[in-house]
Amino acid sequence: MSDAVEELRLFLHDQVSSFEELEALIFLMRAEQRAWSAAEVAAQLELRAELVEGALEALAGPGKLLRRVVDGGPLPAFLYAPRPD
């Protein structure tokens, strides 16, 4: 197995625990650099909002891949912001 493939396997094992997390992560990585609410991500991915909200919360926080932001609205939004190497 190549080093890149092994790194990807370890990354997925350590950081992603569900299909919804993987889909949300890929979406936010590809999306323009802005914060998205769970409802917006769910609509774009055509997934249930409560599953996407849980996935985004799991990927957000210190040392994680997403940053949870409050932009003045009633609900949090999420932004792709991986930790620096």
C-alpha positions as CSV (number, residue, x, y, z in Angstrom):
1,M,0.0,0.0,0.0
2,S,1.4,3.4,-0.9
3,D,2.1,6.0,1.8
4,A,-0.7,8.3,0.4
5,V,-3.3,5.5,0.5
6,E,-2.2,4.6,4.0
7,E,-2.4,8.2,5.2
8,L,-5.9,8.5,3.7
9,R,-7.0,5.3,5.3
10,L,-5.7,6.5,8.7
11,F,-7.3,9.9,8.3
12,L,-10.7,8.4,7.5
13,H,-10.4,6.0,10.4
14,D,-9.5,8.7,12.8
15,Q,-11.7,11.6,11.7
16,V,-14.8,10.2,9.9
17,S,-17.3,7.8,11.5
18,S,-20.3,8.0,9.2
19,F,-21.5,8.4,5.7
20,E,-23.1,11.7,6.6
21,E,-19.8,13.0,8.0
22,L,-17.9,12.0,4.9
23,E,-20.5,13.7,2.6
24,A,-20.6,16.9,4.7
25,L,-16.8,17.1,4.8
26,I,-16.4,16.7,1.1
27,F,-19.2,19.2,0.4
28,L,-17.6,21.8,2.7
29,M,-14.2,21.2,1.3
30,R,-15.5,21.9,-2.2
31,A,-17.8,24.7,-1.2
32,E,-16.8,28.3,-1.4
33,Q,-15.1,29.6,1.7
34,R,-18.2,30.5,3.7
35,A,-20.1,29.1,6.6
36,W,-23.1,26.8,6.0
37,S,-25.9,25.9,8.3
38,A,-26.8,22.2,8.9
39,A,-30.1,22.8,7.0
40,E,-28.3,24.3,4.0
41,V,-25.8,21.4,3.8
42,A,-28.6,18.8,4.3
43,A,-30.6,20.4,1.4
44,Q,-27.6,20.5,-0.9
45,L,-26.8,16.8,-0.1
46,E,-30.4,15.7,0.0
47,L,-29.9,14.1,3.4
48,R,-32.0,14.3,6.6
49,A,-31.1,17.5,8.5
50,E,-30.8,15.9,11.9
51,L,-28.2,13.4,10.5
52,V,-26.2,16.2,8.9
53,E,-26.4,18.3,12.0
54,G,-25.0,15.5,14.1
55,A,-22.3,14.9,11.5
56,L,-21.3,18.5,11.4
57,E,-21.1,18.8,15.2
58,A,-18.9,15.6,15.3
59,L,-16.5,17.2,12.8
60,A,-16.4,20.6,14.5
61,G,-14.3,21.8,17.5
62,P,-10.8,22.2,18.6
63,G,-8.4,20.0,16.6
64,K,-11.1,19.0,14.2
65,L,-11.8,19.7,10.5
66,L,-14.7,22.2,10.8
67,R,-15.1,25.3,12.7
68,R,-18.5,26.1,14.3
69,V,-19.4,29.7,13.9
70,V,-22.3,31.9,15.0
71,D,-23.0,34.5,12.4
72,G,-25.8,36.4,14.1
73,G,-28.4,33.9,13.1
74,P,-30.4,31.7,15.4
75,L,-28.4,28.5,14.4
76,P,-24.7,27.8,14.2
77,A,-23.0,27.5,10.8
78,F,-20.0,25.4,9.9
79,L,-16.9,26.2,7.9
80,Y,-14.2,24.0,6.5
81,A,-11.1,25.0,8.6
82,P,-8.6,22.1,9.0
83,R,-6.0,22.5,11.7
84,P,-2.6,23.5,10.4
85,D,0.0,20.8,10.0
